[in-house]
């Protein structure tokens, strides 16, 4: 049991360790990868779409589908912005890592859903991830970004990059202090 709790702590710690670094990369800032305080400028806000915000279940459904190991990664590429057939192996590894660490069945909740300040039509949400496996205990909350896609939603490329590269960081990098678990 201790090993599973350690795996959960490593997963959570890796998420929080990687997020600020990715926010500094690239020429555009994505709210899902940044934990910095908002700035107050009147000219930077994107217009708010007239459509209603998506319900939480629609966003968490994207993540449940990504984690489903019974569906091949090649059939999930439409769930991630800009993903291609080359992404299928990483998607498969993500689901397998969750399964191998007995993190499944997975539980997800999305709260604080809001329109993106910088990307018109995109939404941000605070997603709480926890295992329904009682041996693993609580979970953690992570800000994620979703983009509209063919009448539905998909995970933003920035958020997907954080989630799909965790397995590479866990074994080669010392684990930072674990975040405070929720629940």
C-alpha positions as CSV (number, residue, x, y, z in Angstrom):
1,X,0.0,0.0,0.0
2,X,2.8,2.4,0.8
3,X,4.2,1.9,-2.7
4,X,0.8,3.0,-4.3
5,X,0.6,6.1,-2.1
6,X,4.2,6.9,-3.1
7,X,3.2,6.5,-6.8
8,X,0.2,8.9,-6.3
9,X,2.5,11.4,-4.5
10,X,5.0,11.2,-7.4
11,X,2.3,11.7,-10.0
12,X,0.9,14.7,-8.1
13,X,4.3,16.1,-7.4
14,X,5.4,15.7,-11.0
15,X,2.3,17.6,-12.2
16,X,3.0,20.5,-9.9
17,X,6.7,20.5,-10.7
18,X,6.3,20.5,-14.4
19,X,3.4,23.0,-14.7
20,X,5.3,26.2,-13.9
21,X,8.2,25.3,-16.2
22,X,5.9,24.7,-19.1
23,X,4.2,27.9,-18.6
24,X,7.5,29.7,-19.2
25,X,8.1,27.9,-22.5
26,X,6.7,29.2,-25.8
27,X,5.4,32.5,-26.9
28,X,1.9,32.2,-25.6
29,X,0.7,31.7,-22.0
30,X,-1.9,29.1,-21.3
31,X,-3.9,29.4,-18.0
32,X,-4.0,25.7,-17.6
33,X,-0.2,25.5,-17.3
34,X,0.3,28.7,-15.2
35,X,-0.2,29.2,-11.5
36,X,0.8,32.9,-11.5
37,X,-1.4,35.7,-10.2
38,X,-3.6,37.3,-12.8
39,X,-2.7,40.7,-14.1
40,X,-5.1,43.5,-14.2
41,X,-5.1,45.0,-17.7
42,X,-8.2,46.0,-19.5
43,X,-6.9,45.3,-23.0
44,X,-5.8,41.6,-22.5
45,X,-9.2,39.9,-22.0
46,X,-10.7,37.9,-24.8
47,X,-14.4,38.4,-25.5
48,X,-16.7,36.1,-23.7
49,X,-18.6,33.7,-26.0
50,X,-22.4,33.9,-26.1
51,X,-22.6,30.1,-25.7
52,X,-23.1,28.6,-22.2
53,X,-20.1,27.1,-20.4
54,X,-19.8,23.3,-20.8
55,X,-21.1,21.3,-17.9
56,X,-18.4,19.7,-15.7
57,X,-19.3,16.1,-16.9
58,X,-18.5,17.1,-20.5
59,X,-14.9,18.1,-19.5
60,X,-14.3,15.2,-17.2
61,X,-15.6,12.8,-19.9
62,X,-12.6,13.8,-22.1
63,X,-10.2,12.8,-19.3
64,X,-12.1,9.5,-18.6
65,X,-11.8,8.6,-22.2
66,X,-8.1,9.4,-22.3
67,X,-7.5,7.2,-19.3
68,X,-9.6,4.3,-20.7
69,X,-7.1,1.5,-21.5
70,X,-9.8,-0.6,-23.3
71,X,-9.7,2.0,-26.2
72,X,-6.5,2.2,-28.2
73,X,-4.6,5.5,-28.2
74,X,-5.1,5.8,-32.0
75,X,-8.9,6.2,-31.3
76,X,-8.3,9.0,-28.8
77,X,-6.2,11.5,-30.7
78,X,-9.3,13.7,-31.3
79,X,-9.4,14.2,-27.6
80,X,-6.2,16.3,-27.6
81,X,-5.6,19.5,-29.5
82,X,-3.2,19.0,-32.4
83,X,-2.6,15.3,-31.6
84,X,-1.6,13.0,-34.5
85,X,-1.1,9.3,-35.0
86,X,2.4,9.7,-33.5
87,X,0.7,10.7,-30.2
88,X,-1.1,7.3,-29.8
89,X,1.7,5.6,-28.0
90,X,2.0,8.4,-25.4
91,X,-1.8,8.3,-24.9
92,X,-1.6,4.5,-24.3
93,X,1.3,4.9,-21.8
94,X,-0.8,7.4,-19.8
95,X,-3.7,5.0,-19.4
96,X,-1.4,2.1,-18.7
97,X,0.6,4.1,-16.0
98,X,-2.7,4.8,-14.2
99,X,-3.7,1.2,-14.4
100,X,-0.3,-0.2,-13.4
101,X,-0.2,2.0,-10.3
102,X,-3.7,0.8,-9.4
103,X,-5.0,4.3,-9.7
104,X,-8.0,3.0,-11.5
105,X,-10.9,3.3,-11.2
106,X,-10.3,7.0,-11.6
107,X,-12.4,9.7,-10.1
108,X,-12.6,13.2,-11.6
109,X,-14.5,16.4,-10.8
110,X,-14.3,19.8,-12.6
111,X,-15.0,23.0,-10.8
112,X,-14.5,26.7,-11.4
113,X,-15.2,26.4,-15.1
114,X,-14.6,29.7,-16.8
115,X,-14.0,31.1,-20.3
116,X,-10.3,31.6,-21.0
117,X,-8.9,35.1,-20.6
118,X,-6.6,34.6,-23.5
119,X,-8.0,32.0,-25.9
120,X,-11.5,32.9,-27.1
121,X,-13.9,29.9,-26.9
122,X,-11.6,27.8,-24.7
123,X,-12.4,27.1,-21.1
124,X,-10.3,26.5,-18.0
125,X,-11.3,24.3,-15.0
126,X,-9.9,23.1,-11.8
127,X,-9.9,19.3,-12.1
128,X,-9.7,17.2,-9.0
129,X,-8.1,13.8,-9.7
130,X,-8.5,10.9,-7.2
131,X,-8.5,7.2,-7.3
132,X,-11.6,5.4,-6.3
133,X,-9.2,2.8,-4.9
134,X,-9.5,3.4,-1.1
135,X,-5.9,2.2,-0.6
136,X,-4.6,5.3,-2.3
137,X,-6.3,7.9,-0.2
138,X,-7.1,11.4,-1.4
139,X,-6.2,13.1,-4.7
140,X,-5.0,16.5,-6.0
141,X,-6.5,19.4,-8.0
142,X,-4.9,20.7,-11.2
143,X,-5.9,23.6,-13.5
144,X,-6.6,22.3,-17.0
145,X,-7.6,23.9,-20.3
146,X,-10.1,22.6,-22.8
147,X,-10.7,23.7,-26.4
148,X,-13.9,23.4,-28.5
149,X,-13.6,20.7,-31.2
150,X,-16.3,19.4,-33.6
151,X,-19.2,20.2,-31.4
152,X,-17.5,18.8,-28.3
153,X,-14.3,19.5,-26.3
154,X,-10.7,18.4,-26.2
155,X,-7.8,18.8,-23.9
156,X,-5.5,21.7,-24.8
157,X,-2.1,20.8,-26.2
158,X,-0.4,22.4,-23.2
159,X,-2.4,20.5,-20.6
160,X,-1.9,17.2,-22.6
161,X,1.8,17.8,-22.7
162,X,1.9,18.0,-18.9
163,X,-0.1,14.8,-18.4
164,X,1.4,12.7,-21.1
165,X,5.1,13.2,-20.2
166,X,4.8,12.3,-16.5
167,X,6.1,8.8,-16.9
168,X,9.4,10.0,-18.3
169,X,10.0,12.4,-15.4
170,X,9.1,10.0,-12.5
171,X,12.1,7.6,-12.8
172,X,14.9,10.0,-13.8
173,X,14.2,13.0,-11.6
174,X,14.2,13.2,-7.8
175,X,10.6,13.7,-6.6
176,X,9.8,17.2,-5.3
177,X,7.8,17.6,-2.2
178,X,4.3,16.2,-2.7
179,X,1.4,18.7,-2.9
180,X,-1.2,18.9,-0.2
181,X,-3.8,16.2,-1.1
182,X,-7.5,17.0,-1.2
183,X,-10.1,15.1,0.7
